[in-house]
């Protein structure tokens, strides 16, 4: 019984926070920038093209994944949405730093790990899957979905525009060792 309550609490907190992050990206709720503002970041700093598409996909992964995860509905699909969003956040924004105090991957890595654990274990007795009698083949669905997440990450990274190079007039020759 306590295991089931702990799993419910984990799903509600992680899923609720990810829902909020998605709502920030898509609608500007909770102090977010909305689709247009976030697309500017995705296209500018992250160099993803088309920026609006990838922003919408990230927002839907967080919002929809968070909602499914919190409700324990269609598990492990919510977990996979969270994993996809957090994997891209780690790669594009936080890598190679670890600690949150250095804008590192610490926080998205914790969310990704929690989502993966629930994705493998299942949502528990206090879930809409249990109430509605829905039972996707959890491990198989999770593994196939994980492969699709990795393929999607490679495709997204392949759409990035090249990084702007420093103008040659600003480059300085390397100092020779004495």
Residue frames relative to the residue before (quaternion, step in Angstrom):
aa qw qx qy qz dx dy dz
X 1.0000 0.0000 0.0000 0.0000 0.00 0.00 0.00
X 0.6888 0.4665 -0.3047 0.4637 3.62 0.82 -0.90
X 0.5801 0.5689 -0.3627 0.4563 3.60 1.15 -0.63
X 0.6764 0.4997 -0.2890 0.4575 3.58 0.91 -0.92
X 0.6559 0.4908 -0.3083 0.4835 3.59 1.03 -0.75
X 0.6296 0.5209 -0.3324 0.4709 3.59 1.02 -0.74
X 0.6495 0.5106 -0.3084 0.4715 3.58 0.97 -0.85
X 0.6304 0.5184 -0.3236 0.4786 3.59 1.01 -0.80
X 0.6638 0.5039 -0.3078 0.4590 3.61 0.88 -0.89
X 0.6389 0.5182 -0.3151 0.4732 3.58 0.98 -0.84
X 0.6761 0.4918 -0.2977 0.4609 3.59 0.86 -0.93
X 0.6700 0.5059 -0.3109 0.4454 3.60 0.90 -0.84
X 0.6862 0.4750 -0.2938 0.4659 3.60 0.89 -0.89
X 0.7080 0.4438 -0.2748 0.4757 3.60 0.70 -1.04
X 0.6787 0.4927 -0.2921 0.4596 3.59 0.86 -0.92
X 0.6562 0.5143 -0.3102 0.4569 3.57 0.99 -0.82
X 0.6569 0.5010 -0.3109 0.4700 3.58 0.97 -0.82
X 0.6748 0.4793 -0.3057 0.4705 3.60 0.94 -0.81
X 0.5776 0.5533 -0.3695 0.4730 3.59 1.08 -0.64
X 0.6670 0.5096 -0.2939 0.4572 3.58 0.93 -0.92
X 0.6420 0.5167 -0.3232 0.4652 3.59 0.97 -0.80
X 0.6513 0.5055 -0.3090 0.4741 3.58 1.00 -0.81
X 0.6491 0.5130 -0.3107 0.4679 3.58 1.01 -0.82
X 0.5938 0.5462 -0.3616 0.4673 3.59 1.11 -0.61
X 0.7010 0.4760 -0.2704 0.4570 3.58 0.86 -0.97
X 0.7563 0.4207 -0.2189 0.4507 3.57 0.84 -0.96
X 0.8413 0.2157 -0.0530 0.4929 3.58 0.82 -1.02
X 0.4717 -0.6752 0.4483 0.3473 3.59 1.21 -0.21
X 0.3839 0.7198 -0.4918 0.3042 3.60 1.20 0.33
X 0.8353 0.2334 -0.1636 0.4701 3.55 -1.35 0.33
X 0.7176 -0.4704 0.2481 0.4497 3.58 1.00 0.82
X 0.4462 0.7027 -0.4482 0.3261 3.58 1.23 0.28
X 0.5658 -0.6280 0.4393 0.3043 3.56 -1.35 0.13
X 0.4650 -0.6840 0.4494 0.3376 3.59 1.23 -0.09
X 0.7417 -0.4281 0.2873 0.4289 3.53 -1.34 0.13
X 0.6845 0.4908 -0.3021 0.4465 3.61 0.83 -0.93
X 0.6975 0.4715 -0.2828 0.4597 3.60 0.82 -0.94
X 0.6800 0.4761 -0.2916 0.4754 3.56 0.93 -0.87
X 0.6012 0.5537 -0.3568 0.4525 3.60 1.09 -0.64
X 0.6008 0.5556 -0.3567 0.4507 3.58 1.08 -0.65
X 0.6552 0.4926 -0.2966 0.4901 3.57 1.03 -0.80
X 0.6660 0.5079 -0.3054 0.4530 3.59 0.91 -0.91
X 0.7137 0.4362 -0.2558 0.4847 3.58 1.00 -0.79
X 0.7059 0.4669 -0.2628 0.4632 3.57 1.03 -0.79
X 0.8062 0.2884 -0.1508 0.4940 3.55 0.26 -1.26
X 0.7499 0.3945 -0.2286 0.4794 3.59 0.88 -0.90
X 0.2994 -0.8152 0.4479 0.2126 3.58 1.35 -0.32
X 0.3710 0.7234 -0.4996 0.2991 3.61 1.08 0.68
X 0.0685 -0.7929 0.6054 0.0118 3.58 -1.00 0.86
X 0.5514 -0.2882 -0.7743 0.1150 1.59 -1.62 1.89
X 0.5394 -0.6893 0.3927 0.2824 3.53 -0.75 1.11
X 0.6658 0.5078 -0.3215 0.4422 3.60 0.87 -0.86
X 0.6217 0.5388 -0.3380 0.4571 3.59 1.00 -0.76
X 0.7187 0.4423 -0.2641 0.4669 3.59 0.75 -1.03
X 0.6105 0.5337 -0.3522 0.4673 3.60 1.11 -0.59
X 0.6565 0.5005 -0.3063 0.4740 3.57 0.93 -0.91
X 0.6542 0.5098 -0.3141 0.4620 3.59 0.95 -0.83
X 0.6462 0.5017 -0.3181 0.4791 3.60 0.97 -0.82
X 0.6672 0.5061 -0.2990 0.4574 3.58 0.91 -0.91
X 0.6712 0.4834 -0.2928 0.4797 3.58 0.97 -0.83
X 0.6104 0.5426 -0.3480 0.4603 3.59 1.07 -0.69
X 0.6976 0.4495 -0.2682 0.4892 3.56 0.96 -0.85
X 0.6995 0.4661 -0.2792 0.4642 3.59 0.77 -1.00
X 0.7319 0.4170 -0.2406 0.4823 3.59 0.73 -1.05
X 0.6468 0.5124 -0.3155 0.4685 3.56 0.98 -0.86
X 0.6577 0.5145 -0.3041 0.4585 3.57 0.97 -0.85
X 0.6590 0.5077 -0.3037 0.4645 3.57 0.97 -0.86
X 0.6698 0.4829 -0.2963 0.4799 3.60 0.89 -0.93
X 0.6435 0.5339 -0.3083 0.4536 3.57 0.99 -0.89
X 0.6810 0.4909 -0.2897 0.4597 3.59 0.83 -1.00
X 0.7150 0.4427 -0.2488 0.4805 3.58 0.95 -0.89
X 0.3373 -0.7316 0.5197 0.2843 3.59 1.15 -0.47
X 0.4379 0.6900 -0.4446 0.3666 3.54 1.06 0.84
X 0.8502 0.0456 -0.0870 0.5172 3.55 -0.99 0.97
X 0.1658 0.8038 -0.5476 0.1631 3.54 1.02 0.82
X 0.6332 -0.1358 -0.7601 -0.0535 1.69 -2.00 1.52
X 0.2764 0.8051 -0.4978 0.1665 3.63 1.14 0.39
X 0.6302 0.5254 -0.3379 0.4611 3.61 1.00 -0.72
X 0.6236 0.5370 -0.3273 0.4644 3.56 1.02 -0.83
X 0.6717 0.5084 -0.2983 0.4487 3.57 0.92 -0.89
X 0.6183 0.5313 -0.3407 0.4683 3.59 1.06 -0.68
X 0.6602 0.4938 -0.2983 0.4809 3.56 0.97 -0.87
X 0.6441 0.5218 -0.3232 0.4566 3.59 0.91 -0.89
X 0.6484 0.5223 -0.3238 0.4494 3.60 0.91 -0.88
X 0.6867 0.4847 -0.2872 0.4595 3.58 0.84 -0.97
X 0.7021 0.4661 -0.2785 0.4608 3.59 0.87 -0.90
X 0.6014 0.5497 -0.3588 0.4555 3.60 1.07 -0.65
X 0.6797 0.4738 -0.2872 0.4807 3.58 0.91 -0.91
X 0.6215 0.5296 -0.3445 0.4631 3.60 1.02 -0.72
X 0.6466 0.5132 -0.3196 0.4652 3.58 0.95 -0.86
X 0.7025 0.4799 -0.2744 0.4481 3.58 0.80 -1.03
X 0.7899 0.3866 -0.1802 0.4405 3.58 0.73 -1.09
X 0.7981 0.3222 -0.1469 0.4876 3.59 0.98 -0.77
X 0.8247 0.3252 -0.1290 0.4443 3.57 0.78 -0.99
X 0.5654 0.6265 -0.3844 0.3742 3.60 1.14 -0.45
X 0.6752 -0.1799 -0.7147 -0.0294 1.80 -1.93 1.54
X 0.4233 0.7214 -0.4594 0.2990 3.60 1.21 0.25
X 0.3476 -0.7533 0.5240 0.1926 3.61 -1.09 0.66
X 0.7774 0.3987 -0.2180 0.4349 3.58 0.55 -1.13
X 0.5625 -0.6260 0.4376 0.3166 3.55 -1.05 0.86
X 0.6093 0.5648 -0.3554 0.4283 3.60 1.07 -0.60
X 0.7157 0.3548 -0.2187 0.5604 3.58 1.30 -0.32
X 0.5177 -0.6377 0.3901 0.4162 3.62 1.28 0.48
X 0.3318 0.7761 -0.4684 0.2609 3.55 1.08 0.79
X 0.7056 -0.5138 0.3414 0.3486 3.52 -1.39 0.04
X 0.3165 0.7984 -0.4734 0.1955 3.60 1.27 0.00
X 0.7338 0.4360 -0.2451 0.4597 3.62 0.65 -1.09
X 0.7003 0.4285 -0.3122 0.4780 3.67 0.73 -0.83
X 0.6066 0.5500 -0.3618 0.4457 3.61 1.11 -0.54
X 0.6291 0.5140 -0.3306 0.4804 3.60 1.04 -0.73
X 0.6623 0.4947 -0.3092 0.4701 3.61 0.92 -0.87
X 0.6381 0.5250 -0.3183 0.4647 3.59 0.97 -0.86
X 0.6758 0.4984 -0.2913 0.4584 3.59 0.90 -0.92
X 0.6457 0.5039 -0.3191 0.4768 3.60 0.96 -0.82
X 0.6583 0.5010 -0.3107 0.4680 3.59 0.96 -0.84
X 0.6460 0.5156 -0.3218 0.4619 3.58 0.99 -0.79
X 0.6430 0.5262 -0.3267 0.4506 3.60 0.94 -0.84
X 0.6901 0.4504 -0.2794 0.4928 3.59 0.88 -0.91
X 0.6129 0.5578 -0.3429 0.4423 3.58 1.07 -0.68
X 0.6959 0.4442 -0.2622 0.4997 3.57 1.06 -0.72
X 0.7236 0.4525 -0.2457 0.4596 3.59 0.90 -0.93
X 0.4608 -0.6390 0.4788 0.3875 3.57 1.05 -0.76
X 0.6207 -0.6194 0.3572 0.3217 3.58 -1.21 0.49
X 0.5307 -0.6546 0.4039 0.3560 3.62 1.19 -0.21
X 0.7232 -0.4676 0.3187 0.3961 3.52 -1.38 0.12
X 0.7172 0.3968 -0.2431 0.5188 3.59 1.09 -0.69
X 0.4654 0.6415 -0.4585 0.4021 3.52 0.54 1.24
X 0.5897 -0.5641 0.4302 0.3859 3.55 -1.23 0.37
X 0.5572 0.5833 -0.3944 0.4402 3.59 1.12 -0.50
X 0.6785 0.4797 -0.2885 0.4758 3.60 0.91 -0.92
X 0.6697 0.5072 -0.3013 0.4510 3.59 0.90 -0.91
X 0.7572 0.3816 -0.1953 0.4928 3.58 0.96 -0.94
X 0.4512 -0.7085 0.4375 0.3208 3.58 1.25 -0.10
X 0.3911 0.7058 -0.4913 0.3279 3.58 1.13 0.64
X 0.0810 0.7993 -0.5900 0.0808 3.57 -0.83 0.94
X 0.1296 -0.7580 0.6378 0.0436 3.55 -0.17 1.30
X 0.5308 -0.5919 0.4652 0.3892 3.62 -1.08 0.49
X 0.3591 -0.8233 0.3909 0.2012 3.52 0.21 1.38
X 0.7442 0.4043 -0.2604 0.4636 3.61 0.52 -1.08
X 0.6607 0.5054 -0.3134 0.4581 3.59 0.91 -0.85
X 0.6575 0.4972 -0.3010 0.4795 3.57 0.93 -0.91
X 0.6409 0.5304 -0.3185 0.4544 3.57 0.99 -0.85
X 0.6976 0.4788 -0.2862 0.4497 3.60 0.81 -0.95
X 0.6461 0.4892 -0.3188 0.4916 3.61 0.96 -0.83
X 0.6546 0.5136 -0.3048 0.4635 3.58 0.96 -0.87
X 0.6356 0.5309 -0.3284 0.4544 3.58 1.01 -0.77
X 0.6204 0.5178 -0.3381 0.4824 3.58 1.04 -0.73
X 0.6611 0.5007 -0.3056 0.4678 3.60 0.96 -0.85
X 0.6060 0.5408 -0.3460 0.4697 3.60 1.06 -0.71
X 0.6747 0.4898 -0.2972 0.4654 3.59 0.89 -0.91
X 0.6289 0.5111 -0.3329 0.4821 3.60 1.01 -0.75
X 0.6517 0.5168 -0.3097 0.4608 3.59 0.95 -0.86
X 0.6357 0.5232 -0.3289 0.4626 3.59 1.02 -0.78
X 0.6472 0.5073 -0.3187 0.4714 3.58 0.98 -0.83
X 0.6443 0.5106 -0.3223 0.4693 3.59 0.97 -0.85
X 0.6584 0.5078 -0.3155 0.4572 3.60 0.86 -0.91
X 0.6737 0.4876 -0.3004 0.4671 3.57 0.87 -0.90
X 0.6379 0.5396 -0.3196 0.4469 3.57 1.13 -0.61
X 0.6472 0.5199 -0.3245 0.4533 3.61 1.21 -0.33
X 0.4816 0.6899 -0.4353 0.3204 3.59 1.23 -0.19
X 0.4233 -0.6613 0.5548 0.2751 3.51 -1.11 0.74
X 0.5919 -0.5749 0.4071 0.3917 3.60 -1.08 0.56
X 0.5380 -0.6034 0.4770 0.3449 3.54 -1.16 0.63
X 0.5109 -0.6333 0.4859 0.3190 3.54 -1.05 0.78
X 0.3320 -0.7441 0.5447 0.1983 3.52 -0.88 0.90
X 0.5666 -0.5814 0.4699 0.3466 3.51 -1.23 0.56
X 0.5152 -0.6434 0.4523 0.3407 3.61 -0.85 0.85
X 0.5697 -0.6313 0.4088 0.3314 3.56 -1.04 0.81
X 0.6162 0.5627 -0.3606 0.4168 3.59 1.06 -0.57
X 0.6802 0.4719 -0.2862 0.4824 3.60 1.20 -0.45
X 0.5558 0.6223 -0.3994 0.3799 3.59 1.13 -0.49
X 0.2219 -0.7654 0.5939 0.1106 3.49 -1.07 0.79
X 0.4915 -0.6490 0.4773 0.3306 3.57 -0.96 0.75
X 0.5424 -0.6138 0.4589 0.3442 3.54 -1.11 0.68
X 0.4471 -0.6644 0.5225 0.2928 3.52 -1.04 0.73
X 0.3975 -0.7116 0.5238 0.2475 3.51 -0.96 0.81
X 0.5103 -0.6486 0.4718 0.3103 3.49 -1.06 0.79
X 0.4461 -0.7073 0.4822 0.2613 3.57 -0.96 0.81
